Amino acid sequence: VFISFLANVASESKYTPAESPVAATIVWTNFFTPSLIQPLVRILLIQFSSHIYPLNNVVNEEDGVQISWEDDPEGFHNYENVRSSECDVGSAAQNLFLALMESSAGREVILPWLIGILTNVEAQRIAVSLEGGTLTNTDAQTLVSSMPLGQSSPQADVTSVQRELISQWDAIYTAAGLSCNVMETQPSFEFAQWLHAVLSPSLELLLQSVSRQQ
């Protein structure tokens, strides 16, 4: 509820200097400060991926039946499409992230940070190779250094570290997808170039891994 409230505040067009200087100062100067937005975005991105792992624990609330990506890709996809911010923290987090990204104050903080992460091609390749099953015998420090949001549990075992690395990059890609319209306007980042040079080869690698498993 609180995340949804913040999203409504951040997306309210009346809280702009042109519409209401006093309200704009309260919201975008005194409350949504850079020191608040930076850690808030990290929390939101963690919420993006909070339900992704373990995949088998996604439950349809209407009938209580578990929906597994591996067992029922179509059912899992349909469930994802009907998720609502009224009852799903991940959806509410996406709404707030997008509202902040589309605001001038939030964009100034989030966009350079997100672009900096997406330009780390090597870290993305490590995550994709790990998820695709082509990366083995990699030390834990390399995996941790490839985490865009930092390791949340220093005492985690190797399997947990691998899982967290993949889920964090899933969250970053979700954020990039939500922000694509804003990112395309930035001369410092060629979204189409990144799409063809980084994301497309990654998807091809994952598709190849699925084909091998089948």
C-alpha angles and dihedrals in degrees: 000000000000093000090050090050091053090048090053091050094047093049096045107116092202090069093075128109091247094052101034121357093188094050091045091054092050094048105034102027107030101030114021094049122160089252089058099039096053098058091034091059091051090053091048093051091050087054089052089066100029093103097039095082127080089029094197093062098069106116130196103232094206097064103007093240117146115239116207123196090214095048100036115016093169094049091047091050092049091050090051091052095055097046110125132203087229091073106010123074093199092058092046089051091053091051092052093045091052092046090053093045092052092050117087094232094047094044092055089058103034104039100061089045094050093045090051090055094047092052090061093094096168093057090051092050091052091053094047093046089049093050091044092054095240096109118080138161095023115155119244093242091060090051093048092048088054093058108108093203099038128249113300098196116037092189096054121127122246094264091053091048091052092048093049092049092054094044092050092054089047086057093048091051089050089052091049090051092051090047100043095109091053095042093052089064093058115096090200093066129048103207094185091049091051090047093056098035101042115010100042095052089047092054090048090053092051092048090051090052091051090050091052091051091051 
